Amino acid sequence: MTDLVRTRPARPDDAGAMCAILNAIIAKGGTTAHQRPFDEARMLAHYIRPPRLISCTVAEDAGRLLGFQHLEWCDPDWPGPGKLPADWAVIASFVADGEQGRGIGKALWSVTRIAAETAGVRTIDATIRTDNTAGLRYYSGSGFADYDRLVALPLRDGTRVDRQRKRFDLPPRG
């Protein structure tokens, strides 16, 4: 149910609340490749105002942030495995613990998809840890299809985890 959930672009003053959401997910473990907690400066640089930003949208209810979704152009200088074409974007989604099932991801995706279409994105990549069953289910339910698997990539602590790559192809512009 999304009747009370509102979406809007992320602002710099959202950084603290966004850190609280993501840091709780990191502390819980098992769903994000991030292992180091975020501070406000890192949140601004990584999600709110990175150089290749297309959109960063927050979901809120009565002024309380419930989640956020980030979309940016792929990095042409990505040093790791799985380099993407220049007309692709990458997505990341985070919903506060205990707030799943309220339609927050659906509300965020509806805004992000329009932003991607407006920017001329051809394909959106979602790369998800294979042990993140909720994330895999969310992206599949949003229309993303499996297209690749990255095997035994190390996390910051050295733990090796597979990652499933999913894609969402947007209609050509024009």
HUTALIN-V478089 format. One record per residue. N is the residue number from 1. RES is the residue in three letters. PHI is phi in whole degrees, -180 to 180 (NA if undefined). OMEGA is omega in whole degrees, 0 to 359 (NA if undefined). BURIAL is b if it has 24 or more other C-alpha atoms within 12 Angstrom, else e. Layout:
N RES PHI OMEGA BURIAL
N RES PHI OMEGA BURIAL
This chain:
1 MET NA 184 e
2 THR -115 187 e
3 ASP -61 179 e
4 LEU -101 182 e
5 VAL -81 177 b
6 ARG -118 176 b
7 THR -116 176 b
8 ARG -164 176 b
9 PRO -63 175 b
10 ALA -66 178 b
11 ARG -120 178 b
12 PRO -55 181 b
13 ASP -75 173 e
14 ASP -85 188 b
15 ALA -55 181 b
16 GLY -62 179 b
17 ALA -68 177 b
18 MET -66 175 b
19 CYS -60 181 b
20 ALA -60 179 b
21 ILE -64 184 b
22 LEU -69 181 b
23 ASN -65 176 b
24 ALA -67 177 b
25 ILE -66 179 b
26 ILE -62 182 e
27 ALA -63 179 e
28 LYS -67 177 e
29 GLY 80 172 e
30 GLY 89 181 b
31 THR -130 180 b
32 THR -124 176 b
33 ALA -76 177 b
34 HIS -68 177 b
35 GLN -126 180 e
36 ARG -100 180 e
37 PRO -59 179 b
38 PHE -94 165 b
39 ASP -107 185 e
40 GLU -63 180 b
41 ALA -64 179 e
42 ARG -68 177 e
43 MET -62 178 b
44 LEU -60 183 b
45 ALA -70 187 e
46 HIS -90 187 b
47 TYR -121 187 b
48 ILE -86 183 b
49 ARG -138 176 b
50 PRO -74 184 e
51 PRO -63 184 e
52 ARG -105 184 b
53 LEU -60 168 b
54 ILE -103 177 b
55 SER -158 169 b
56 CYS -141 187 b
57 THR -120 176 b
58 VAL -110 172 b
59 ALA -113 181 b
60 GLU -141 176 b
61 ASP -137 180 e
62 ALA 54 177 e
63 GLY 83 180 e
64 ARG -99 180 e
65 LEU -70 181 b
66 LEU -112 181 b
67 GLY 177 176 b
68 PHE -153 179 b
69 GLN -137 186 b
70 HIS -121 176 b
71 LEU -136 177 b
72 GLU -144 175 b
73 TRP -61 179 b
74 CYS -63 181 b
75 ASP -87 181 e
76 PRO -67 181 e
77 ASP -107 181 e
78 TRP -54 183 e
79 PRO -84 186 e
80 GLY -89 178 e
81 PRO -70 173 e
82 GLY 85 177 b
83 LYS -57 185 e
84 LEU -111 177 b
85 PRO -64 185 e
86 ALA -64 182 e
87 ASP -95 176 b
88 TRP -101 174 b
89 ALA -125 177 b
90 VAL -118 184 b
91 ILE -121 173 b
92 ALA -140 184 b
93 SER -134 180 b
94 PHE -142 177 b
95 VAL -122 182 b
96 ALA -58 179 b
97 ASP -57 180 e
98 GLY 88 182 e
99 GLU -107 180 e
100 GLN -65 177 e
101 GLY 87 180 e
102 ARG -99 182 b
103 GLY 88 182 b
104 ILE -65 179 b
105 GLY -60 179 b
106 LYS -63 179 b
107 ALA -63 179 b
108 LEU -65 182 b
109 TRP -62 181 b
110 SER -62 178 e
111 VAL -76 182 b
112 THR -64 180 b
113 ARG -62 178 b
114 ILE -63 178 e
115 ALA -62 179 b
116 ALA -65 179 b
117 GLU -61 180 b
118 THR -63 181 e
119 ALA -77 182 b
120 GLY 86 177 b
121 VAL -66 178 b
122 ARG -88 183 b
123 THR -144 176 b
124 ILE -109 177 b
125 ASP -101 170 b
126 ALA -122 179 b
127 THR -108 190 b
128 ILE -125 173 b
129 ARG -57 182 b
130 THR -70 176 b
131 ASP -89 177 e
132 ASN -95 185 e
133 THR -63 179 e
134 ALA -65 178 e
135 GLY -65 177 b
136 LEU -62 179 b
137 ARG -65 179 e
138 TYR -60 182 b
139 TYR -67 176 b
140 SER -62 179 e
141 GLY -67 178 e
142 SER -91 176 b
143 GLY 100 178 e
144 PHE -80 180 b
145 ALA -118 176 b
146 ASP -62 175 b
147 TYR -141 181 e
148 ASP -164 175 e
149 ARG -138 175 e
150 LEU -99 190 e
151 VAL -99 170 e
152 ALA 53 176 e
153 LEU -78 182 e
154 PRO -79 168 e
155 LEU -82 181 e
156 ARG -56 181 e
157 ASP -86 178 e
158 GLY 96 177 e
159 THR -61 180 e
160 ARG -97 182 e
161 VAL -137 174 b
162 ASP -73 176 b
163 ARG -130 177 b
164 GLN -91 177 b
165 ARG -102 178 b
166 LYS -122 181 b
167 ARG -134 174 b
168 PHE -128 181 b
169 ASP -91 179 b
170 LEU -95 179 b
171 PRO -65 179 e
172 PRO -62 177 e
173 ARG -76 170 e
174 GLY 125 NA e
